[in-house]
Amino acid sequence: MKRLILVLPLVALSCVFLLHMKANGSNPFSFAVISTTPENASKSIIKYEDCIKEESLVALKAFLEREKRLPVSKKLSSLDTQVRKYRTSLDSTIQSLNAIDAHSFLHTEFDRCKKIVLSSESSKIQTYYHFKIMESCYRKDKELNESSQNSLAEL
């Protein structure tokens, strides 16, 4: 009888908790959200909701092209070399951080570059350089999401 008095409230609380979670539409036991919309054929796995979205880059690039804030010259090889050097530095920085700190760093760097790109004081060259950094941050963020999801799948 004493066992029943202890177990019954525990079972009741568990049921209330699970019903509450279902009513709110959240699942505390899931680690990732898989996009199942037909428009998103890539079915990429998103671990964090605040990750850098490709749509934000596409919209920003369209805005910059419409405002003619990107350089038209094909002689950007020296600038592209600097962007590659930055990517190398970014890779080594990300490898030295844990996943959460790496995501935070990428998001901070993305936001910093976005402010510079949207600034009316930045030149076309600065805009191009920082936009390329934003693209690099997006790619690295996506890689981190996919690799962390693969790590969860191995568990």
N, C-alpha and C positions, 0 to 999 in steps of 0.2 A: 504494500500500500504506500509506503514511504517513497519507493522508487517511482511509482506512478505520479505522485505529487510533484516530484522533481522533473520527470521527463515530459509530462503533459504541457506545462508552461513553455518549455524549451521548443517543443514541436509547434505549439501555437505561435510563438514569436517568430519562428522560422517561416511559417506559412504567411504570416502578416508581412514580413520582410519581403518575401518573394512576390507576393501580390502587389505590394507597393512598388517594387521595381518594374513589374509588368505594366502597371497603370501609368508610370512615368515614361515608359518606352525605353528604358535603359537596361543594359545587361551588365552587371558588375563582373561577370565572369569572362567577358570577351576581351581580347587583347588587341584586336585589329578590326577595322571596318573594311569590308570588301565592297567596292563599287559594282553594282549589278545593273546599272542603267544601260540600255542598249546603245545610247550615244557614246558611251565610254567603252570602246572596244578593247582598250588595252588592259582593262581589269586590273589596274595597278592597285596595290595594297597600300593603304594610307594608315600609318601608325598614329600620327598626331594630326589633330584637326587644324592646327595653326601652321602647317607646313606651307612652304612657298608653292604657289599655284602657277601652272603654266599660263593660265588665262591672264594673270596679272602682267606677265612679261609680254604676251602678245598684244594686249591692250596698250601697254606703255610704248612698245615699239611702234604701233600704229599711230599713237599720239605724236611721238617724236618725228616720224616720217611726215606726218601731216603738217607739223609745225616747222619742218625743215631744220631740225636741230641735230641731225646726224650728218657727218661728213660724206660727201659724194665721191670724193677722190678714191681711186683704186690704190694709191700709194700709202697704204696704211700698214705696210709690212713691219716697220720698226715699232709701231704701236702694238701690233699683234704679237710681236716678240715680247714686249713688256707684259702683255696679258698672259702669255704662256708662262713667263717667269712667276707672275702672281699666282697662277694656277698651281705651279709646283710648290710654291710657298704655302698655299692654301691646303694642298694635299698633305704636306708634312705636318702642318698645324692640326688638321683634323685627325690624323693618325695618332697624334700624341694626346688627344682628349678622349674622354669617355663619350658614349653616344649622346647623352643628355647635354653635356657641355658643348659638344660639337654642333648639335642642332641649335643651341642658343647662340653660339658664335656665328654660325651661318646666317641666322635670322637677323642678328645685330648688324652684320656686315652688309646683308642685303638691304636693310632699312637705311643704313648710312649711305650707301651708294644711290639708293632711290631718292633720297633728299638732295644729293648733289645733282643727279640727273634732272630732277624737276626744278632745280634752282635756275632762275633766269640769268644768274651771274656766271654760269658755267659755259665754257666755250664748246664748240662742236667736238673738238678732240677730247676734252674732259668728259663730255656726255657719252661719246662712243666708248671710251675706256671704262668708265664706271658701269655702263650698260652691259658690257662684256663681262665685267666682274659679277654683276647680278645674274647673268646667264650661268656663270660658273657656280655660283652659290646655289642656284636652282638645281643644276645637275648633281652637285654633291649632296644636297638635301635629299634628292630622289634616290641616289645610291645608298645613302644611310638608311632610308626607310626600307628599301628592298633588302639590304643586308641584315637589318635588325629583324625583319619579318622572317628571313631565311633562318636566322639564329633561333627564333621562336619555334619554327617548324621542326628544327632538329631536336628540340627538347621533347 
